């Protein structure tokens, strides 16, 4: 075996669209990955000559490694769950994505069942990993509707300074009033992490009920006004490369015939 051709298992499985590198690390830790019949461990490497399987299924049966990075925007609807298969048979966000024959969509972050708005999916495991990694501090923006009166200056200061939650301190980068009264008070908030139900829990800590929550931006990508709920929009190659460069990945060299197709 040529050791120079070996790569970390996380990178190999990510190329097949089985998840971001961080997610693949979880699979390896759970004993779901085998190399040449042996359960793999974190840090293991493999080459094209090795027989790799995931959940008892040979890796090549999951398709072929990514031939080009693709990214789609999805406008999530309320009531959909962010999982590939749901044990309660609820509608999942993956049900509405374009079908792929040679790779898999990787979800970048997630939204809870009651939250609507922008979700990103990609076939590029490296891109997904970096967009979700805390070190890149990708800013998310949400439109939040709350019940009651406008927040007091004291509560606004608390949300900016930080509120201690069960899993640590959480704070908004910014919060601004957007209008409304009574049952329709709206704010726009931004933060640079994606902990579970973080926005809702921050308002809950102040005794404020969030009645509607929509993610409207992820990094530099804004949810288009024309993109209806339940619909997708694929980014063009130059947009994908801008996204890759924003997290210090090199631009992908798309074939000319594909670039011409997007120009039509």
C-alpha positions as CSV (number, residue, x, y, z in Angstrom):
1,X,0.0,0.0,0.0
2,X,1.3,3.5,-0.9
3,X,1.1,5.5,2.3
4,X,1.3,8.7,0.3
5,X,-2.2,8.0,-1.1
6,X,-3.8,7.6,2.3
7,X,-6.3,10.2,3.7
8,X,-8.1,10.5,6.9
9,X,-11.4,8.6,7.0
10,X,-13.3,11.8,7.9
11,X,-12.2,13.4,4.6
12,X,-13.0,10.3,2.5
13,X,-16.5,9.8,3.9
14,X,-17.2,13.5,3.6
15,X,-16.4,13.3,-0.1
16,X,-19.2,10.8,-0.5
17,X,-21.6,13.2,1.0
18,X,-22.2,11.2,4.2
19,X,-21.9,14.2,6.3
20,X,-19.5,17.0,7.4
21,X,-16.1,15.9,8.8
22,X,-17.4,16.6,12.3
23,X,-20.5,14.4,11.7
24,X,-18.4,11.6,10.2
25,X,-16.2,11.7,13.3
26,X,-19.3,10.9,15.3
27,X,-20.0,8.0,13.0
28,X,-16.5,6.7,13.5
29,X,-16.7,7.0,17.3
30,X,-20.0,5.1,17.2
31,X,-18.3,2.2,15.5
32,X,-20.3,2.5,12.2
33,X,-17.2,2.7,10.0
34,X,-15.0,-0.3,9.1
35,X,-11.8,-0.6,7.1
36,X,-10.9,-4.0,5.7
37,X,-13.4,-5.5,8.1
38,X,-12.1,-3.9,11.2
39,X,-14.0,-1.2,13.2
40,X,-12.3,2.1,12.5
41,X,-11.0,4.5,15.1
42,X,-10.7,8.3,15.1
43,X,-7.4,9.3,13.4
44,X,-7.4,6.2,11.1
45,X,-6.4,6.7,7.4
46,X,-7.2,4.7,4.3
47,X,-6.4,4.6,0.6
48,X,-8.2,3.6,-2.6
49,X,-6.9,0.0,-2.1
50,X,-8.8,-0.4,1.3
51,X,-12.3,-1.7,1.6
52,X,-14.3,0.9,3.5
53,X,-17.9,0.3,4.7
54,X,-20.5,2.5,6.5
55,X,-23.3,0.8,8.4
56,X,-22.3,-2.5,6.8
57,X,-22.6,-1.1,3.3
58,X,-19.6,-0.8,1.0
59,X,-18.7,2.9,0.5
60,X,-18.9,2.8,-3.3
61,X,-22.6,1.8,-3.0
62,X,-23.3,5.3,-1.6
63,X,-22.4,6.8,-5.0
64,X,-19.2,8.4,-6.2
65,X,-17.0,11.0,-4.6
66,X,-18.0,14.6,-5.2
67,X,-17.4,15.6,-8.8
68,X,-18.2,19.3,-8.2
69,X,-19.4,21.3,-5.2
70,X,-23.1,22.2,-5.2
71,X,-25.0,24.4,-2.8
72,X,-28.8,24.9,-2.6
73,X,-30.8,27.3,-0.5
74,X,-34.1,25.9,0.9
75,X,-36.9,27.9,2.5
76,X,-38.0,25.7,5.4
77,X,-41.6,25.4,6.3
78,X,-43.0,25.1,9.8
79,X,-43.6,21.5,10.9
80,X,-40.7,20.1,8.9
81,X,-37.9,18.3,10.7
82,X,-34.2,18.6,10.0
83,X,-33.4,14.9,9.7
84,X,-33.0,12.6,6.7
85,X,-35.4,10.0,8.1
86,X,-37.9,10.6,10.8
87,X,-39.1,7.8,13.0
88,X,-42.5,9.6,13.4
89,X,-42.9,9.8,9.7
90,X,-43.1,13.6,9.7
91,X,-42.1,15.6,6.6
92,X,-38.4,16.3,6.5
93,X,-36.5,19.1,4.8
94,X,-34.8,16.5,2.6
95,X,-38.1,15.5,1.0
96,X,-38.1,18.8,-1.0
97,X,-34.5,18.8,-2.2
98,X,-33.3,18.0,-5.8
99,X,-32.6,14.3,-6.2
100,X,-29.0,13.3,-6.5
101,X,-27.8,10.1,-8.2
102,X,-24.1,10.1,-7.3
103,X,-23.8,12.0,-4.0
104,X,-25.8,13.2,-1.0
105,X,-26.9,16.5,0.4
106,X,-25.3,17.6,3.6
107,X,-27.3,20.0,5.8
108,X,-25.4,23.0,7.1
109,X,-26.7,23.5,10.6
110,X,-30.4,23.0,11.4
111,X,-33.6,24.7,12.5
112,X,-36.1,23.4,15.0
113,X,-39.5,22.1,13.9
114,X,-41.3,25.4,14.6
115,X,-38.7,27.6,12.9
116,X,-38.9,28.6,9.3
117,X,-36.5,30.2,6.9
118,X,-33.1,29.7,5.3
119,X,-31.3,26.4,5.3
120,X,-28.2,25.6,3.2
121,X,-27.3,22.2,1.8
122,X,-24.2,21.1,-0.1
123,X,-22.5,18.1,-1.6
124,X,-19.1,19.4,-0.4
125,X,-18.2,17.9,3.0
126,X,-15.2,20.3,3.5
127,X,-17.4,23.3,2.9
128,X,-20.1,22.1,5.2
129,X,-17.6,21.4,7.9
130,X,-16.1,24.9,7.8
131,X,-19.4,26.7,7.6
132,X,-20.5,24.9,10.8
133,X,-17.2,25.1,12.7
134,X,-17.4,27.6,15.5
135,X,-13.9,29.0,14.7
136,X,-15.3,30.7,11.5
137,X,-18.0,32.5,13.5
138,X,-20.5,32.6,10.6
139,X,-23.2,35.1,11.5
140,X,-26.9,34.1,11.4
141,X,-29.7,36.6,11.3
142,X,-33.3,35.9,12.4
143,X,-36.6,37.7,12.3
144,X,-38.3,37.2,15.7
145,X,-41.9,37.9,16.6
146,X,-42.7,38.2,20.3
147,X,-45.8,38.7,22.4
148,X,-46.4,41.7,24.6
149,X,-44.7,45.1,24.8
150,X,-41.4,46.2,23.4
151,X,-38.4,44.9,25.3
152,X,-37.1,47.2,28.0
153,X,-33.6,48.8,27.6
154,X,-32.5,46.6,30.5
155,X,-33.5,43.4,28.7
156,X,-32.0,44.6,25.4
157,X,-28.7,45.1,27.3
158,X,-28.9,41.6,28.8
159,X,-29.4,40.1,25.3
160,X,-26.4,41.9,24.0
161,X,-24.1,41.3,27.0
162,X,-25.0,37.7,27.4
163,X,-27.5,35.4,29.2
164,X,-26.4,32.2,31.0
165,X,-28.2,29.2,29.5
166,X,-27.8,25.5,30.5
167,X,-25.1,25.1,27.9
168,X,-23.2,28.3,28.6
169,X,-23.3,32.0,28.0
170,X,-25.3,33.2,24.9
171,X,-25.5,36.7,23.4
172,X,-26.7,38.5,20.3
173,X,-24.2,40.4,18.2
174,X,-27.0,42.8,17.5
175,X,-30.8,43.3,18.2
176,X,-33.0,45.9,16.7
177,X,-36.7,46.7,16.8
178,X,-38.5,46.2,13.5
179,X,-42.0,47.5,14.3
180,X,-45.4,46.2,15.4
181,X,-47.5,46.3,18.6
182,X,-49.4,43.9,20.8
183,X,-49.1,40.3,19.6
184,X,-46.9,41.4,16.7
185,X,-43.7,42.9,18.0
186,X,-40.8,42.2,15.6
187,X,-37.0,42.2,16.2
188,X,-34.1,41.3,14.0
189,X,-31.3,39.6,15.9
190,X,-27.8,38.3,14.8
191,X,-25.5,35.8,16.5
192,X,-22.4,33.8,15.4
193,X,-23.2,30.3,16.6
194,X,-25.9,27.7,16.1
195,X,-26.8,26.0,19.4
196,X,-30.1,24.2,19.7
197,X,-33.0,26.5,20.0
198,X,-30.7,29.2,21.2
199,X,-32.7,32.3,20.1
200,X,-35.9,31.0,21.7
201,X,-34.1,30.0,24.9
202,X,-32.6,33.5,25.3
203,X,-36.0,35.2,25.1
204,X,-37.5,32.5,27.3
205,X,-34.9,33.3,30.0
206,X,-36.3,36.8,30.1
207,X,-39.9,35.6,30.3
208,X,-40.6,36.7,26.7
209,X,-42.5,34.3,24.4
210,X,-41.3,33.9,20.8
211,X,-44.4,33.3,18.6
212,X,-42.6,33.2,15.2
213,X,-38.9,32.7,14.3
214,X,-37.5,32.9,10.8
215,X,-33.8,32.7,9.7
216,X,-33.3,35.3,7.0
217,X,-29.5,35.2,6.6
218,X,-26.6,32.8,6.9
219,X,-23.3,34.6,6.5
220,X,-23.5,36.6,3.3
221,X,-26.4,34.6,1.9
222,X,-29.7,36.2,2.3
223,X,-33.0,34.4,2.0
224,X,-34.4,35.7,-1.4
225,X,-37.8,37.3,-1.1
226,X,-39.0,35.4,-4.2
227,X,-38.1,32.0,-2.8
228,X,-41.4,30.5,-1.5
229,X,-41.6,28.2,1.5
230,X,-40.8,24.6,0.5
231,X,-38.8,25.7,-2.6
232,X,-35.1,25.5,-3.4
233,X,-32.6,27.6,-5.3
234,X,-29.2,26.4,-6.4
235,X,-26.3,28.7,-6.3
236,X,-24.3,29.4,-9.5
237,X,-20.7,28.3,-9.7
238,X,-19.3,31.7,-9.0
239,X,-21.5,32.0,-5.9
240,X,-20.3,28.6,-4.7
241,X,-16.7,29.7,-5.1
242,X,-17.3,32.9,-3.2
243,X,-18.8,30.9,-0.4
244,X,-15.7,28.5,-0.5
245,X,-13.3,31.4,-0.4
246,X,-15.1,33.0,2.6
247,X,-14.0,29.9,4.6
248,X,-10.5,29.7,3.1
249,X,-11.2,27.0,0.6
250,X,-9.7,27.3,-2.9
251,X,-12.0,28.0,-5.8
252,X,-13.3,25.0,-7.7
253,X,-12.5,24.8,-11.4
254,X,-15.8,24.1,-13.0
255,X,-15.8,22.7,-16.6
256,X,-16.6,25.2,-19.3
257,X,-19.7,23.4,-20.5
258,X,-21.2,23.6,-17.0
259,X,-20.4,27.3,-16.7
260,X,-22.1,27.9,-20.1
261,X,-25.2,26.1,-18.8
262,X,-25.6,28.5,-15.9
263,X,-25.1,31.6,-18.2
264,X,-28.1,30.7,-20.4
